[in-house]
């Protein structure tokens, strides 16, 4: 299927690794020019080299979106973009209500929510003027169905989802859409290594193939029975970024394998 992205320009924040890298590389494979963003220039350059090796094109911008000045620099360096994927963020799975200060909540909100707001303020007015654009927030399933752990992360993602919906109302009848994608777990190289070690310690198996279904049943069961792969999340992002999704706005698309917060019987 042709997603009609050739000639579009996209900024994907936090795309020097993980899900952001997958989104950037798929966008480039569909013909978009991609602005690879990160805080480590070497890592961002490596992603760009991979894109170019596959026949794609793009540029690199480096900057801290956690400050007004840093976000302004990134927006200026990126220039006019048609697609903004606000992916940059972080999570702390080991944190809970008992060890989180108010400053911890403020810190994660600044990075996971306000970094998106800053870039929206810089880049979306141009989309509105040109009559076409796509704004996509990467949220999380825990923003819809919070657990007891990492409540600050869940709250920040609920805010990301609400931000996407509110922005859609603001941009009605402009040709610019606003949506969010809410993944569950994502199997990256780092998460597979960490989860394999956890599974071995818990006696869930010795190899990842053995550990994955047991880990899911114990911690985050879903109907698919495995953790989502980055390209599966990225594919949903690409669809929302494409002209084909012009009638979808103000939504949060769950891509979580049918995750449910109830231990399997």
N, C-alpha and C positions, 0 to 999 in steps of 0.2 A: 504494500500500500504506500502510495506517495503522500506523505504528510504535508506537502506543500510548504516546506520550511526553507527551501533554497532561496537565498538572497536576504533572509532575515538575519538580524544580529541579536545575539543573546548574551546577557551577563548572568553567570551562575556563581553565586557567592559560595565560598568554602569548597571550591572545586579542585583543590590540589590533591585530594584523596577521597576515598570512600564513595558514598552516594553521589556527592557533587561531581566527582570525576566521571562516574558512569553517566550522569545526565549530560555533562559537557561533551563527552565522547559520542554519545548517541545523537545529540543535536548536530554535531559536526558531521557525522556520518549521513545525516539527512540533508546536508547542504547549507546549514546555518553557519555563519561566522560566529565563533564563540570567544567571549572574553573570560579567560580562566582567572579566577581570583583566589588568593590565599594570603597568608602572612609570611610564608616561607617561599622566597623567589625560586630557589632551586627546585623545590617540589612542584611548583606551578609550571616552571619551564619544562620539567619532565613530562607533565601531562600534555602540554602544548606540542612537544616533540612527538609524542605518541599519536596525537590528533593529526599532525602533519604527515607522519609516516603512513597513516591510513588514508591519505589524500584529502584531509580536511584543512580548514584554515582557522586562524584565530590570533589572539594576542594575550598578553599576560598583564594583570594589574595586581599590585601588592598594597595592602593597607589594612589598618585596624578599623573595623566597622563599629567598634564599641565607643568611638568618640565622634563628635560632630565633625571635627577637622579631618579625621581619617576617612569617614564616609564621603565627605565632600571631595577629597582627593581621588578616591576610587571612582566616584561618579564622573568627575571631570576626565579622568584618564580613560574611562570606558567610552565616553561620548554618547551619542544618541543610540539607544537600543530599542528593539521591538519587543523583546522578551526579557523579563526580569524574574529569575528564579532565586528566591531568598532561601537559601539552604544553610548558610552559616549558622552554627549554634553549637551548644555542648550539653552534655547530661552527666549526672553524677549518680549512678545507680545504687551506690552504697549509702547514700545520705537519706536521713529520715527526719521526722518532726523533732526528735530529741536532740539532734546535733546541727540544726540549721538556725543561724542567727538571721535577723531581719536583713542584714547586709548581704547574706548569701542569696536571699530572695531577690534583692535589688540587683545584684550582679548578674544573675541568670536572666532576669527580665531585660536588663540592658542589652545583653548579647542576643538573646533569642527573639526579642520583640522589637526593641528600639532600633537595632541595626537595620531591620526591615523597614521600619518607619522612615528612617533617615534616607535610605535609597529611594523609597517611594516618593518622598517629597522632592528629591532631585530629578528623578528620571521619568515619573509618570506624567507630569505636565506636558512633556514633549510628545508622549504617546497620544495624549488627548488631542493635542494640536494637529497631529498627523492623521488622526482618525483610526488608528489601529494599534493594538498592543495586547500583551499578555503579562499578567502578574501572578506568580504562583508561590505560595508559602509552603515550605516543607514543615509539616507539623508532626503529630504523633498520635497513635491510637490511645495513649494514656491521657491525651488532652480531651478525649471523649469519654473514656472509662478509666478514671484515675485509680491507682492503687495506694496502699498506705505508704509505700516507699517513694522517695524522690518527689514529694508533693510540689516543690518549687518548679521542677521540670514540667510536671503535668499542668500546673497553672499557667506557665509560660506558653505551652502549646495550645491550651484552650484560648489564650489571648491571640495567638497566631491565627487560629481558625476564625475567631470573631472579627479580627482585623480584615481577613479576606472577604468576609461577608459584608462588612460595613463599606469597604472600599468598592465592592461591586455596586452597592446602592449609589455611592458617590459618582461612579463612572457610568451610570445608566445612559444608554442611547449615544455613547461616544465611540463605539467600536473597540473599546478596551475592556477586557474581561479580567476578573479577579477570582481566583480559586485557591484552595489548599489541598495538599495531599497528605494523608495521615497514615504512615507506615506503622507496622508493628515492629518486631525485631528485624534487623537487616544483617545478613551474613556477609561480613567483610573479612578480609584476611586477619585483621586484628581480633575481631570478635570471635572468629572460629578458633583461633589459638587460645584465647582466654576461656571460652566456654568449654573447649576440650579439656583444659586443665581442671576446670570446675567439675565437669562430668566425671572425670577420672577420680577426683577426690571424693565424689559422692557415691561412687560405685555404679554409675550409670552405663559403664562400658569402657572400652579402651580406645576405640577408634571413633572418629566423628560420626560415621554412619551408624554406629551403635548408640552413641550418646544422644544424637539430635532428637529422636522421638521421645526418649525418656526424659530429657531436659524439658521439652515442651509440655509434656503431661504434668510435670512437677511444678513448673514455674509460669508458663504462659501458653496454655493449650489453645490450639486453633483447629479449624475444620480441615485445613489442607494437610496438617500433620508435619510441617517442616517450617523452617524460618525462610522468609522471603529473600531472594537474591537481589543484589543491587539493580541489575538490569530490569527486573520486573517492576520495581518502583520507578525507575527512570523512564520506562516505557509509558507509564501512566502520566508522568510529567510531560513527556513529549506530546502525547495526545492533547492534553489541555493547552499546550503551547501552540498547537497548530491551528490553522484556519478551519480545520474540520470540526473543531470544538467551539465554534462561534456562538452556539446557543447554550453553552454551559457557563454560568457565572454565579458567584455567591455560594458555591458548594464546597464541602470538604469531602474529598473522595478517599474512602478507607481502602487501603491496600495492605491488609494485615492477615490474610489467610483465613478470615472469619474468626478472628481472635475472640475468646471469651474468658472472663475472669472467674472461672469455676474449675476446680481440679477435676480431672477425668475420673470417672468411677472405676 
